[in-house]
Amino acid sequence: MVFKRLLGSLGVGGPTVDTVLDPGAARPGGALTGQVHLEGGQADFDIEHITLELVARVEAEHAEGESEGVVTFERFTVGGGFRLAAGQRQSVPFTVTLPWETPVTELHGQHLGIVLGVRTELAVAGARDKGDLDQLSVAPLPVQEAILEAFGQLGFGFGSADLEYGHITGTGQRLPFYQEIELTPAPRYAHQVNEIEVTFLANPGGVEVVLEADKRGGLFSGGHDALTRFTVGHDDSRDWNAEVNAWVRQLTERHGGAHGHGGPYAVHDHHGHHDHGGHHRSGPGMGTAVAAGAAGLAVGVAGGMVAAEVVVDEVGDFFEGDEEDEG
């Protein structure tokens, strides 16, 4: 629980709502469980529906620069159709399934700098109020974790992570945004690339892995982006160090395909080409709420990748000022 408050649209004396998520991080495509605790107000109220919204803070690039806003990326109705008597306490348990593309917020228990929220909406007597907001923690799928650990073992460092509004063409992306995990290059590649960005697009059958390299320019050529993608199964058993190293070599040795044109290579629609479509709202800066460590990558279990420390304020503060009145 982060906070609870009176449902403002119902006035003083209305019911209160407090959503408590079960302990532990969820996983993309997995179950999110918890309970919605209701406490009646000074009169009886008919609870029409209880809805959970999954929300994320997302960056968007456009002609005027870059801005940030809150995007709702899934809604679940978990209860309703009953009367809550004055002063009555009632709990509504829920189990919902996260979208497969839900961003990863932590690795080995350390935050990546991505903050997601679960917002509870209560519809009572024709009025709707978003009365509770809780932080959502999401750990990577096993194959995602294996790939990130391989990058760590190959000498790559964690730079930062963010959510970008837009679509990666040529992929099966379903959400209106995607996650980028930015890695500093291993020493052997430092002369070729400034950074490598990793995006995971999971689905029931496996995971699309999109890699983008910010390549350094040479004496007679400017720097450019190279991009490619690969598909892996959830239960694939590979020598991930060798596999990832081969991916990076293919990416860094690509010359003619700068920006990924042609063939199966995807292109990020994030260089000033976002289709905003009304999904994005401006809001206060992210930096005050999340400070992502940029000083390399710690070595954790089995020499795997562990993100640098991140300071996360209460999720209520993080989304403050971004309350939405979505229909």
ZAZAGU-775552 format. One record per atom (N, C-alpha, C): atom name; x negated, y, z negated. Coordinates in steps of 0.05 Angstrom, whole numbers, plus 32768, in hexadecimal, padded with zeros to 4 digits. Layout:
<sites>
atom,x,y,z
CA,X,Y,Z
...
</sites>
This chain:
<sites>
atom,x,y,z
N,7FEF,7FE8,8000
CA,8000,8000,8000
C,7FEE,8019,8000
N,7FF6,802D,8010
CA,7FE8,8046,8010
C,7FF8,805B,8002
N,8011,805F,800A
CA,8021,8072,7FFC
C,803F,806B,8002
N,8051,8076,7FF2
CA,806D,8075,7FF8
C,8079,8090,7FF2
N,808F,8096,7FFF
CA,809B,80B0,7FFA
C,80B9,80AE,7FFE
N,80C7,80C2,7FF3
CA,80E4,80C3,7FF8
C,80E9,80C7,8015
N,80FF,80BA,801E
CA,8106,80BD,803A
C,8112,80D9,803E
N,8102,80EB,804A
CA,8109,8107,804A
C,8123,810D,8058
N,812A,80FE,806E
CA,8142,8104,807C
C,815B,80FD,806D
N,8158,80EE,8057
CA,816F,80E6,8047
C,8172,80F7,802E
N,815F,8109,8029
CA,8161,811B,8013
C,815A,810E,7FF8
N,815A,811F,7FE4
CA,8155,8115,7FC9
C,816A,8101,7FC1
N,8161,80EC,7FB4
CA,8174,80D7,7FAC
C,8177,80C1,7FC0
N,8169,80C2,7FD6
CA,8169,80AD,7FEA
C,8157,8096,7FE1
N,8158,807F,7FF0
CA,8147,8068,7FE9
C,812A,806D,7FF0
N,8118,805D,7FE4
CA,80FC,805E,7FEB
C,80F4,8044,7FF7
N,80DF,8045,8008
CA,80D5,802D,8015
C,80B7,802B,8010
N,80AE,8013,800B
CA,8091,800D,8006
C,808A,7FF3,8013
N,807B,7FF4,8029
CA,8073,7FDC,8037
C,8057,7FD3,802E
N,8056,7FBA,8027
CA,803C,7FAE,801D
C,8034,7F98,8030
N,801D,7F9B,803D
CA,8013,7F86,804F
C,8004,7F71,803E
N,8006,7F58,8046
CA,7FF8,7F43,8038
C,7FDA,7F48,803B
N,7FCA,7F40,8026
CA,7FAD,7F45,8027
C,7F9F,7F37,803E
N,7F88,7F43,8046
CA,7F78,7F37,805B
C,7F7E,7F43,8076
N,7F6A,7F42,8087
CA,7F6D,7F4D,80A2
C,7F7D,7F3A,80B4
N,7F8E,7F46,80C5
CA,7F9C,7F36,80D9
C,7F89,7F33,80F1
N,7F93,7F24,8105
CA,7F84,7F20,811E
C,7F95,7F26,8136
N,7F8A,7F2F,814C
CA,7F9A,7F33,8164
C,7FA9,7F1A,816C
N,7FC3,7F1E,8173
CA,7FD3,7F07,817A
C,7FDC,7EF6,8163
N,7FD4,7EFD,814A
CA,7FDB,7EEE,8133
C,7FF1,7EFB,8123
N,7FF7,7EEF,810C
CA,800D,7EF7,80FB
C,8005,7F0E,80E9
N,8017,7F21,80E5
CA,8015,7F36,80D1
C,802C,7F32,80BE
N,8026,7F2E,80A4
CA,803B,7F27,8091
C,803A,7F3B,807A
N,8051,7F3E,806C
CA,8053,7F50,8056
C,806F,7F52,804D
N,8075,7F66,803D
CA,8090,7F6B,8033
C,8096,7F89,8033
N,80AF,7F8F,8039
CA,80B9,7FAB,8037
C,80C9,7FAC,801D
N,80C0,7FBC,800A
CA,80CE,7FBF,7FF1
C,80DF,7FD9,7FF2
N,80F9,7FD5,7FEC
CA,810C,7FEB,7FEC
C,8115,7FF0,7FD0
N,811A,8009,7FCA
CA,8126,8010,7FB0
C,813D,8024,7FB5
N,8155,801C,7FAC
CA,816C,802D,7FB1
C,816A,8048,7FA4
N,8179,805B,7FB0
CA,8179,8077,7FA5
C,8190,807B,7F91
N,819B,8092,7F92
CA,81B0,8099,7F7F
C,81CC,8091,7F89
N,81CD,8086,7FA0
CA,81E7,807D,7FAB
C,81E2,8064,7FBC
N,81F7,8056,7FC4
CA,81F4,803F,7FD5
C,81EE,8048,7FF1
N,81DD,8039,7FFF
CA,81D7,8040,801B
C,81D8,8026,802C
N,81E2,8029,8044
CA,81E2,8013,8057
C,81C8,8014,8067
N,81B8,7FFF,8064
CA,819E,7FFD,8073
C,81A4,7FF1,808E
N,81A2,8002,80A3
CA,81A9,7FF9,80BE
C,8192,7FE8,80CA
N,817A,7FF1,80C8
CA,8163,7FE1,80D0
C,814A,7FEA,80C3
N,8137,7FD7,80C1
CA,811C,7FDD,80B7
C,8109,7FD6,80CE
N,80FA,7FE9,80D7
CA,80E8,7FE5,80EE
C,80CC,7FEB,80E7
N,80B9,7FDA,80F0
CA,809D,7FDF,80EC
C,8091,7FE8,8107
N,8082,7FFE,8106
CA,8074,8007,811E
C,8056,8004,811A
N,8048,7FFA,812E
CA,802B,7FF9,812F
C,8022,8013,813D
N,8011,8022,812F
CA,8008,803C,813A
C,7FE9,803C,813A
N,7FDE,804C,814C
CA,7FC1,804E,814F
C,7FBA,806B,8156
N,7FA3,8073,814D
CA,7F99,808D,8155
C,7F88,8089,816E
N,7F8F,8098,8183
CA,7F83,8093,819E
C,7F78,80AD,81A9
N,7F62,80AB,81B7
CA,7F56,80C1,81C5
C,7F5F,80C1,81E2
N,7F62,80D9,81ED
CA,7F6A,80DC,820A
C,7F59,80F1,8217
N,7F4F,80EB,822E
CA,7F41,80FF,823E
C,7F53,810A,8254
N,7F51,8124,8258
CA,7F61,8131,826D
C,7F52,8149,8277
N,7F5F,8157,8289
CA,7F52,816E,8296
C,7F48,8183,8283
N,7F57,8187,826D
CA,7F4F,819B,825A
C,7F3A,8192,8245
N,7F33,8178,8247
CA,7F1F,816E,8234
C,7F29,8154,8227
N,7F26,8152,820D
CA,7F2E,8139,81FF
C,7F3F,8141,81E7
N,7F54,8130,81E2
CA,7F65,8135,81CB
C,7F6B,811A,81BF
N,7F78,811B,81A7
CA,7F7F,8102,8199
C,7F9C,8103,8190
N,7FA8,80EC,818E
CA,7FC3,80EA,8185
C,7FCA,80CF,817B
N,7FE2,80CC,8171
CA,7FEB,80B2,8166
C,7FFD,80A4,817B
N,7FF7,808B,8181
CA,8007,807B,8194
C,8013,8064,8185
N,802E,8061,8188
CA,803B,8049,817D
C,8039,8033,8193
N,802E,801C,818C
CA,802A,8008,81A0
C,803A,7FEE,819C
N,804A,7FED,8187
CA,805C,7FD6,8184
C,8070,7FDD,816E
N,8088,7FD2,8170
CA,809D,7FD6,815C
C,80AA,7FBB,8156
N,80B0,7FB6,813D
CA,80BE,7F9E,8135
C,80D5,7FA5,8122
N,80EC,7F9B,8127
CA,8102,7F9E,8114
C,8101,7F85,8101
N,80FE,7F8A,80E7
CA,80FA,7F74,80D5
C,8110,7F70,80C1
N,8125,7F81,80C2
CA,813B,7F7D,80B0
C,8150,7F93,80B4
N,8166,7F91,80A5
CA,817B,7FA5,80A7
C,8196,7F97,80A5
N,81AB,7FA8,80A7
CA,81C6,7F9D,80A6
C,81CF,7F96,808A
N,81C7,7FA5,8076
CA,81D0,7F9F,805A
C,81D2,7FB9,804B
N,81E0,7FB8,8034
CA,81E4,7FCF,8023
C,81D0,7FCE,800C
N,81C3,7FE4,8007
CA,81B1,7FE7,7FF1
C,81BF,7FF8,7FDB
N,81C5,7FEB,7FC5
CA,81D4,7FF9,7FB0
C,81C2,800D,7FA2
N,81CE,8020,7F95
CA,81C0,8034,7F86
C,81AD,8027,7F71
N,8194,802E,7F72
CA,8180,8023,7F5F
C,8178,8006,7F64
N,8183,7FF9,7F78
CA,817D,7FDD,7F7E
C,8161,7FDB,7F8A
N,8153,7FC6,7F83
CA,8139,7FC0,7F8F
C,813C,7FA6,7FA0
N,8132,7FA8,7FB8
CA,8134,7F91,7FCB
C,811B,7F90,7FDC
N,8111,7F77,7FE0
CA,80F9,7F73,7FF1
C,8101,7F64,800A
N,80F6,7F6C,8020
CA,80FB,7F5F,803A
C,80E0,7F54,8044
N,80DC,7F3A,8043
CA,80C3,7F2F,804E
C,80C3,7F2F,806C
N,80AB,7F31,8078
CA,80AA,7F31,8095
C,8091,7F22,809F
N,8094,7F17,80B7
CA,807D,7F0C,80C6
C,8081,7F14,80E3
N,806E,7F23,80ED
CA,806F,7F2C,8109
C,8054,7F24,8116
N,8054,7F24,8130
CA,803D,7F1C,8140
C,8030,7F35,814D
N,8017,7F39,8147
CA,8009,7F50,8153
C,8004,7F4C,8171
N,8004,7F61,8180
CA,7FFD,7F5F,819C
C,7FE1,7F54,819F
N,7FDC,7F45,81B4
CA,7FC1,7F3A,81B9
C,7FAC,7F4F,81BC
N,7FB4,7F66,81C6
CA,7FA0,7F7C,81CA
C,7F9D,7F8E,81B3
N,7FA8,7F87,819B
CA,7FA5,7F98,8184
C,7F87,7F9D,817F
N,7F7F,7FB6,817B
CA,7F62,7FBC,8178
C,7F57,7FAF,815E
N,7F3E,7FAA,815F
CA,7F2F,7F9F,8148
C,7F25,7FB6,8137
N,7F2B,7FB5,811D
CA,7F23,7FCB,810B
C,7F0B,7FC4,80FA
N,7F04,7FAB,80F8
CA,7EED,7FA4,80E7
C,7EDF,7F8B,80F1
N,7EC6,7F89,80E9
CA,7EB5,7F72,80F0
C,7EA6,7F69,80D7
N,7EAA,7F50,80CF
CA,7E9E,7F46,80B6
C,7EA5,7F59,809E
N,7EBE,7F63,809E
CA,7EC7,7F73,8088
C,7EBE,7F90,8089
N,7EAE,7F98,809D
CA,7EA5,7FB4,809F
C,7EB4,7FC2,80B5
N,7EBD,7FDA,80AE
CA,7ECE,7FEA,80C1
C,7EBF,7FF3,80D9
N,7ECD,7FF2,80F0
CA,7EC1,7FFB,8109
C,7EC8,8019,810F
N,7ED9,8025,80FF
CA,7EE1,8040,8104
C,7EFC,8043,8112
N,7F0A,802D,8116
CA,7F25,802D,8121
C,7F38,802A,810A
N,7F4C,803C,810A
CA,7F61,803B,80F5
C,7F7C,8037,8102
N,7F89,8022,80FB
CA,7FA4,801C,8104
C,7FB7,801E,80EC
N,7FD0,8023,80F1
CA,7FE4,8025,80DC
C,7FFD,8016,80E2
N,800B,800D,80CC
CA,8025,8002,80CE
C,8038,8015,80C1
N,804A,8020,80D1
CA,805D,8034,80C7
C,8079,8028,80C5
N,8086,802C,80AE
CA,80A0,8021,80AA
C,80B6,8035,80AE
N,80C9,802E,80BF
CA,80E0,8040,80C5
C,80F9,8033,80B9
N,8108,8043,80AA
CA,8121,803A,809E
C,8138,804A,80AA
N,814C,803C,80B5
CA,8163,8049,80C0
C,817A,8045,80AC
N,8184,805B,80A2
CA,8198,805B,808D
C,81AD,8070,8094
N,81C6,8067,8096
CA,81DD,807A,809A
C,81D8,808C,80B2
N,81CE,8081,80C7
CA,81CB,8090,80E0
C,81B1,80A1,80E1
N,81A2,80A2,80CA
CA,8189,80B1,80CA
C,8172,809E,80CA
N,815C,80A6,80D7
CA,8144,8095,80D7
C,812D,80A4,80CB
N,811D,8096,80BB
CA,8106,80A3,80AE
C,80EF,8090,80AD
N,80D8,809A,80B4
CA,80BF,808A,80B3
C,80B4,808E,8097
N,80B9,807C,8085
CA,80B4,8081,8069
C,809B,8076,805D
N,808C,8065,806B
CA,8075,8059,805E
C,8060,8053,8074
N,8047,8056,806D
CA,8032,8051,8081
C,801B,8043,8073
N,8012,802D,807F
CA,7FFD,801C,8073
C,7FE8,8017,8087
N,7FCF,8014,807E
CA,7FB9,800F,808F
C,7FB9,7FF1,8098
N,7FB4,7FED,80B1
CA,7FB4,7FD2,80BD
C,7F97,7FCA,80C3
N,7F8E,7FB4,80B8
CA,7F73,7FAA,80BD
C,7F75,7F92,80D0
N,7F64,7F92,80E4
CA,7F64,7F7D,80F8
C,7F48,7F73,80FD
N,7F44,7F59,80F9
CA,7F2A,7F4D,80FE
C,7F29,7F41,811A
N,7F12,7F3D,8126
CA,7F10,7F33,8141
C,7F18,7F16,8143
N,7F21,7F0E,815B
CA,7F25,7EF1,8161
C,7F09,7EE4,8161
N,7F09,7EC9,815C
CA,7EEF,7EBB,815B
C,7EDD,7EC0,8173
N,7EE9,7EC0,818B
CA,7ED8,7EC4,81A3
C,7ECE,7EE1,81A5
N,7EDE,7EF4,819C
CA,7ED5,7F0F,819B
C,7EBE,7F13,8188
N,7EC1,7F07,8170
CA,7EAC,7F08,815C
C,7E92,7EFB,8166
N,7E95,7EE4,8174
CA,7E7D,7ED7,817E
C,7E6E,7EE8,8192
N,7E7D,7EF6,81A3
CA,7E70,7F07,81B8
C,7E62,7F1F,81AA
N,7E6F,7F2B,8197
CA,7E63,7F42,8189
C,7E4A,7F39,817A
N,7E4C,7F21,816D
CA,7E34,7F17,815F
C,7E1D,7F12,8172
N,7E24,7F08,818A
CA,7E0F,7F04,819E
C,7E01,7F1E,81A6
N,7E11,7F33,81A9
CA,7E05,7F4D,81AF
C,7DF2,7F55,8199
N,7DFB,7F51,8180
CA,7DEA,7F58,8169
C,7DD0,7F48,8168
N,7DD2,7F2E,816E
CA,7DBA,7F1D,816E
C,7DA7,7F24,8185
N,7DB2,7F2F,819A
CA,7DA1,7F38,81B1
C,7D94,7F53,81AC
N,7D9B,7F60,8196
CA,7D8E,7F79,818F
C,7D9E,7F92,8194
N,7DB7,7F8F,819C
CA,7DC8,7FA6,81A0
C,7DD2,7FB1,8185
N,7DD6,7FCB,8184
CA,7DDF,7FD7,816B
C,7DFB,7FE2,816E
N,7E0A,7FE4,8157
CA,7E24,7FF0,8158
C,7E22,800E,8158
N,7E2F,801B,816C
CA,7E2F,8038,816D
C,7E49,8043,8162
N,7E5F,803D,816E
CA,7E79,8047,8164
C,7E8F,8037,8172
N,7EA7,803C,816A
CA,7EBE,802F,8177
C,7ED5,8043,8178
N,7EE5,8043,818E
CA,7EFC,8055,818F
C,7F11,8048,81A1
N,7F28,8055,81A1
CA,7F3E,804D,81B2
C,7F42,8062,81C7
N,7F43,8059,81E1
CA,7F45,806B,81F7
C,7F61,8068,8204
N,7F6F,807E,8208
CA,7F89,807C,8216
C,7F84,8079,8234
N,7F92,8066,8240
CA,7F8E,8061,825C
C,7F8E,8043,8262
N,7F89,803C,827B
CA,7F8A,8020,8284
C,7F71,8019,8293
N,7F68,8001,828F
CA,7F51,7FF6,829E
C,7F5C,7FE7,82B6
N,7F59,7FF2,82CD
CA,7F65,7FE5,82E5
C,7F57,7FCA,82EA
N,7F66,7FB9,82F6
CA,7F5C,7F9E,82FD
C,7F5C,7F8B,82E6
N,7F69,7F93,82D0
CA,7F6B,7F81,82B8
C,7F88,7F7C,82B2
N,7F8C,7F6B,829F
CA,7FA8,7F65,8296
C,7FB0,7F76,827E
N,7FA3,7F8E,827A
CA,7FA9,7F9F,8263
C,7FC7,7FA5,8261
N,7FD2,7FA3,8249
CA,7FEE,7FA8,8244
C,7FF3,7FC1,8233
N,7FE2,7FC6,821F
CA,7FE6,7FDE,820E
C,7FDE,7FF7,821D
N,7FE8,800E,8214
CA,7FE1,8027,8222
C,7FC6,8032,821C
N,7FB6,8024,820D
CA,7F9B,802C,8206
C,7F8A,8013,8203
N,7F6F,8017,8202
CA,7F5D,8001,81FF
C,7F47,8009,81EB
N,7F3A,7FF5,81DF
CA,7F25,7FFA,81CC
C,7F0A,7FF9,81D9
N,7EF9,800C,81D3
CA,7EDD,800A,81DC
C,7ECB,8008,81C3
N,7EB9,7FF4,81C4
CA,7EA5,7FF1,81AF
C,7E8A,7FF8,81BC
N,7E7E,800E,81B3
CA,7E66,8018,81C0
C,7E4E,800D,81B2
N,7E3C,8001,81C1
CA,7E23,7FF5,81B7
C,7E0B,8004,81C1
N,7DF8,8007,81AF
CA,7DDE,8012,81B7
C,7DCE,7FFB,81C3
N,7DBD,8001,81D7
CA,7DB0,7FEB,81E6
C,7D9A,7FDD,81D5
N,7D97,7FC3,81DB
CA,7D81,7FB4,81D0
C,7D67,7FBF,81DD
N,7D50,7FBD,81CF
CA,7D37,7FC9,81D9
C,7D31,7FC1,81F5
N,7D37,7FA8,81FD
CA,7D30,7FA0,8218
C,7D40,7FAE,822E
N,7D57,7FBA,8226
CA,7D68,7FC7,823A
C,7D68,7FE6,8236
N,7D59,7FF0,8222
CA,7D5A,800C,821B
C,7D51,801E,8232
N,7D40,8014,8244
CA,7D37,8024,825B
C,7D4B,8024,8271
N,7D60,8012,826F
CA,7D73,8010,8285
C,7D8E,801D,827E
N,7D96,801C,8265
CA,7DB1,8025,825E
C,7DAF,8036,8244
N,7DC2,8049,8243
CA,7DC5,805A,822B
C,7DD6,804B,8216
N,7DEB,803E,8220
CA,7DFD,802F,820F
C,7E0D,801C,821F
N,7E19,8008,8212
CA,7E2B,7FF5,821E
C,7E45,7FF6,820F
N,7E5C,7FF8,821D
CA,7E76,7FF8,8210
C,7E84,7FDD,8216
N,7E8F,7FD2,8201
CA,7E9C,7FB8,8202
C,7EBA,7FBC,81FD
N,7ECB,7FB1,820E
CA,7EE7,7FB2,820A
C,7EF2,7F95,820C
N,7F02,7F8D,81F8
CA,7F0F,7F73,81F8
C,7F2C,7F77,81FF
N,7F36,7F67,8212
CA,7F53,7F67,8219
C,7F5C,7F4A,8216
N,7F66,7F44,81FE
CA,7F6F,7F29,81F8
C,7F8B,7F23,8203
N,7F90,7F0A,8208
CA,7FAB,7F01,8210
C,7FAD,7EE4,8206
N,7FC5,7ED8,8209
CA,7FC8,7EBD,81FE
C,7FB4,7EA8,820A
N,7FAA,7EAD,8222
CA,7F98,7E99,822F
C,7F7B,7E9E,822A
N,7F73,7EB5,8220
CA,7F57,7EBB,821D
C,7F52,7ED8,8219
N,7F3A,7EE1,8220
CA,7F32,7EFD,821C
C,7F23,7F07,8235
N,7F2C,7F1E,823F
CA,7F1C,7F2C,8254
C,7F08,7F3D,8245
N,7EEF,7F3B,824D
CA,7EDA,7F4B,8241
C,7ED0,7F5F,8256
N,7ED4,7F79,8251
CA,7ECD,7F8E,8264
C,7EB4,7F9B,8259
N,7E9E,7F9C,8269
CA,7E85,7FA8,8261
C,7E80,7FC0,8273
N,7E79,7FD6,8266
CA,7E71,7FEE,8276
C,7E57,7FF8,826B
N,7E44,7FFD,827D
CA,7E2A,8007,8276
C,7E26,8024,827F
N,7E1D,8035,826D
CA,7E15,8050,8275
C,7DF7,804E,827C
N,7DF2,804C,8297
CA,7DD7,8046,82A0
C,7DC7,805F,82A2
N,7DAE,805D,829B
CA,7D9B,8073,829D
C,7D94,8079,82BA
N,7D8F,8092,82C0
CA,7D86,809A,82DB
C,7D68,8096,82DE
N,7D60,8092,82F7
CA,7D44,808F,82FE
C,7D38,80A9,8307
N,7D20,80A7,8311
CA,7D12,80C0,831A
C,7D21,80CD,8331
N,7D2D,80BD,8343
CA,7D3A,80C9,835A
C,7D58,80C4,835A
N,7D63,80BB,8343
CA,7D80,80B6,8342
C,7D8B,80BD,8327
N,7DA4,80C6,8327
CA,7DB1,80CD,830E
C,7DBC,80B4,8300
N,7DC4,80B8,82E6
CA,7DD0,80A2,82D8
C,7DEC,809D,82E2
N,7DF7,8085,82DD
CA,7E12,807F,82E5
C,7E1D,8068,82D3
N,7E36,8063,82D6
CA,7E43,804D,82C7
C,7E45,8034,82D9
N,7E3F,801E,82CD
CA,7E44,8004,82DA
C,7E57,7FF4,82C9
N,7E69,7FE6,82D6
CA,7E7E,7FD9,82C7
C,7E84,7FBD,82D3
N,7E89,7FAA,82C2
CA,7E91,7F8F,82CB
C,7EA1,7F82,82B5
N,7EAD,7F6B,82BC
CA,7EBE,7F5D,82A8
C,7EBB,7F3F,82AB
N,7EC1,7F32,8295
CA,7EC0,7F14,8294
C,7ED8,7F0A,8284
N,7EDF,7EF1,8289
CA,7EF5,7EE5,827B
C,7EEB,7ECD,826C
N,7EF3,7ECB,8252
CA,7EEC,7EB4,8241
C,7F05,7EA9,8234
N,7F03,7E8F,822D
CA,7F19,7E82,8220
C,7F17,7E85,8201
N,7F2D,7E83,81F4
CA,7F2D,7E85,81D7
C,7F1C,7E70,81C9
N,7F1B,7E58,81D6
CA,7F0C,7E42,81CA
C,7EF2,7E3B,81D8
N,7EE9,7E4E,81E9
CA,7ED0,7E49,81F7
C,7EB9,7E45,81E4
N,7EA9,7E31,81EA
CA,7E90,7E2C,81DB
C,7E79,7E2F,81ED
N,7E6A,7E45,81EA
CA,7E54,7E4B,81FC
C,7E3C,7E54,81EB
N,7E25,7E54,81F9
CA,7E0E,7E61,81ED
C,7E12,7E7F,81F1
N,7E1F,7E8C,81DD
CA,7E28,7EA7,81E1
C,7E11,7EBB,81E4
N,7DFA,7EB6,81D7
CA,7DE3,7EC7,81DC
C,7DDB,7EC7,81F9
N,7DD9,7EAF,8205
CA,7DD1,7EAD,8221
C,7DE6,7EB9,8233
N,7DFF,7EB4,822C
CA,7E16,7EBE,823C
C,7E16,7EDC,823D
N,7E15,7EE8,8225
CA,7E16,7F05,8223
C,7DFD,7F12,8230
N,7DE7,7F06,822C
CA,7DCE,7F10,8239
C,7DD1,7F10,8257
N,7DDD,7EFB,8262
CA,7DE2,7EFA,827F
C,7DF5,7F0F,8288
N,7E0A,7F14,8278
CA,7E1D,7F29,827E
C,7E0F,7F44,8280
N,7DFE,7F4A,826C
CA,7DF1,7F64,826B
C,7DDD,7F66,8282
N,7DCF,7F51,8289
CA,7DBD,7F52,82A0
C,7DCC,7F58,82B9
N,7DE3,7F4B,82BD
CA,7DF3,7F50,82D5
C,7DFC,7F6C,82D6
N,7E04,7F77,82BF
CA,7E0E,7F92,82BD
C,7DF8,7FA6,82C3
N,7DE1,7FA3,82B6
CA,7DCB,7FB7,82B9
C,7DBE,7FB5,82D4
N,7DBF,7F9E,82E1
CA,7DB2,7F9B,82FB
C,7DC4,7FA3,8312
N,7DDD,7FAA,830C
CA,7DF0,7FB2,8321
C,7DE9,7FCE,832A
N,7DE6,7FD2,8344
CA,7DDE,7FEC,834F
C,7DF4,7FF8,8360
N,7DFB,7FEA,8376
CA,7E0E,7FF5,8389
C,7E29,7FF8,837C
N,7E30,7FE9,8367
CA,7E4B,7FEA,835D
C,7E4E,7FFD,8346
N,7E40,8013,8347
CA,7E44,8027,8332
C,7E62,802E,8331
N,7E6C,8031,8319
CA,7E89,8036,8314
C,7E9A,801E,831B
N,7E8E,8008,8322
CA,7E9E,7FEF,8324
C,7EB1,7FED,833C
N,7EAC,7FFB,8352
CA,7EBF,7FFA,8368
C,7EBD,7FDE,8376
N,7ED4,7FD5,837F
CA,7ED5,7FBD,838F
C,7ED3,7FA3,837F
N,7EDB,7F8D,838C
CA,7ED9,7F73,837F
C,7EEA,7F72,8366
N,7EE1,7F60,8353
CA,7EF1,7F5C,833B
C,7EEB,7F70,8325
N,7EDC,7F85,832B
CA,7ED2,7F96,8315
C,7EE6,7FAB,830F
N,7EEB,7FAF,82F5
CA,7EFF,7FC1,82EC
C,7EF4,7FDD,82EA
N,7F06,7FF0,82EA
CA,7EFF,800C,82E8
C,7F0E,8018,82D1
N,7F01,8026,82BF
CA,7F0E,8034,82A9
C,7F1C,804C,82B4
N,7F36,8050,82AD
CA,7F44,8069,82B4
C,7F40,807D,829E
N,7F28,8081,8294
CA,7F25,8093,827D
C,7F13,80AA,8282
N,7F0B,80AE,829B
CA,7EFA,80C5,82A1
C,7F0B,80DC,82AD
N,7F1D,80E6,829C
CA,7F2E,80FC,82A5
C,7F45,80F3,82B6
N,7F4C,80D9,82B6
CA,7F61,80CF,82C7
C,7F76,80C0,82B7
N,7F7C,80C9,829E
CA,7F90,80BC,828E
C,7FAC,80C3,8299
N,7FBD,80AF,8299
CA,7FD9,80B3,829E
C,7FE6,80B6,8283
N,7FEB,80CF,827A
CA,7FF4,80D4,825F
C,8010,80CA,825A
N,8022,80D0,826D
CA,803C,80C4,826C
C,804B,80C9,8252
N,8043,80DD,8242
CA,8052,80E3,822A
C,804C,80D1,8213
N,8039,80BE,8216
CA,8033,80AC,8200
C,8021,80B9,81EB
N,8014,80CF,81F2
CA,7FFF,80D9,81E1
C,8007,80F4,81D6
N,8001,80F8,81BC
CA,8007,8111,81AF
C,7FED,811C,81A3
N,7FEA,8136,81A5
CA,7FD2,8143,8199
C,7FD4,8142,817B
N,7FBD,8142,816E
CA,7FBC,8141,8151
C,7FA2,814B,8147
N,7F9F,814B,812C
CA,7F86,8154,8120
C,7F6F,8141,8127
N,7F57,814B,8125
CA,7F3F,813C,812C
C,7F3C,8123,811C
N,7F2F,810F,8127
CA,7F2B,80F6,811A
C,7F13,80F6,8108
N,7F00,8109,810D
CA,7EE7,8108,80FE
C,7EEA,810A,80E0
N,7EFE,811A,80D7
CA,7F00,811D,80BA
C,7F0A,8104,80AC
N,7F17,80F3,80BB
CA,7F22,80DB,80AF
C,7F0F,80C3,80B1
N,7F00,80C1,80C7
CA,7EEF,80AA,80CB
C,7ED3,80B3,80D3
N,7EC0,80AA,80C4
CA,7EA4,80B0,80CA
C,7E96,8096,80D2
N,7E91,8092,80EB
CA,7E85,8079,80F4
C,7E67,807B,80F3
N,7E5A,8068,80E7
CA,7E3D,8067,80E6
C,7E31,8063,8102
N,7E1E,8073,8109
CA,7E12,8071,8124
C,7DF5,8067,8122
N,7DEC,8060,810A
CA,7DD0,8058,8107
C,7DCC,803A,810A
N,7DCF,8031,8123
CA,7DC8,8015,8128
C,7DDB,8001,811B
N,7DD2,7FE9,811B
CA,7DE3,7FD3,8114
C,7DD6,7FC2,80FF
N,7DE5,7FBD,80EA
CA,7DDA,7FAC,80D5
C,7DDB,7F8F,80DD
N,7DCA,7F7E,80D2
CA,7DCA,7F62,80D9
C,7DD8,7F53,80C3
N,7DEC,7F44,80CA
CA,7DFC,7F36,80B6
C,7DFA,7F18,80B8
N,7E10,7F0B,80B4
CA,7E11,7EEE,80B4
C,7E05,7EE3,80CE
N,7DF3,7ED1,80CB
CA,7DE6,7EC3,80E2
C,7DDA,7ED8,80F6
N,7DD1,7EEE,80EB
CA,7DC5,7F02,80FC
C,7DD9,7F10,810E
N,7DF3,7F0E,8108
CA,7E08,7F19,8119
C,7E0B,7F36,8115
N,7E1C,7F42,8126
CA,7E21,7F5E,8126
C,7E33,7F66,810F
N,7E2B,7F7A,8100
CA,7E3C,7F86,80EB
C,7E3D,7FA4,80F0
N,7E54,7FAF,80EF
CA,7E57,7FCC,80F5
C,7E4B,7FDC,80DE
N,7E42,7FF4,80E5
CA,7E38,8006,80D1
C,7E50,800F,80BF
N,7E4A,8019,80A7
CA,7E5F,8020,8095
C,7E70,8037,80A0
N,7E89,8036,809A
CA,7E9C,804A,80A2
C,7EAC,8053,808A
N,7EB1,806C,8088
CA,7EC1,8076,8072
C,7EDD,807B,807D
N,7EF1,806F,8071
CA,7F0D,8071,807A
C,7F1E,807D,8064
N,7F29,8095,8069
CA,7F3C,80A0,8056
C,7F56,8091,8056
N,7F67,8098,8044
CA,7F81,808B,8044
C,7F8F,808E,805F
N,7F9C,8079,8068
CA,7FA8,807A,8082
C,7FBD,8090,8084
N,7FCA,8097,806D
CA,7FDD,80AC,806D
C,7FD0,80C7,8074
N,7FB8,80CC,806A
CA,7FAA,80E4,8071
C,7FA2,80E3,808F
N,7F9A,80CC,8098
CA,7F90,80C9,80B3
C,7FA5,80D1,80C8
N,7FBF,80C9,80C2
CA,7FD4,80CE,80D5
C,7FE4,80E7,80CE
N,7FDB,80F6,80B9
CA,7FE9,810D,80B0
C,7FED,8121,80C6
N,8006,812B,80C9
CA,800C,813E,80DE
C,8013,8131,80F8
N,8013,8117,80F9
CA,801A,8109,8112
C,8033,80F9,8110
N,8044,80FF,80FD
CA,805E,80F2,80FB
C,806D,80F6,8115
N,8078,80E1,8120
CA,8085,80E3,8139
C,80A3,80DD,8136
N,80B3,80E9,8146
CA,80D0,80E4,8145
C,80D8,80D6,815E
N,80CD,80BE,8161
CA,80D2,80AE,8179
C,80EE,80A1,8177
N,80FB,809F,818D
CA,8115,8093,818D
C,8113,8076,8191
</sites>
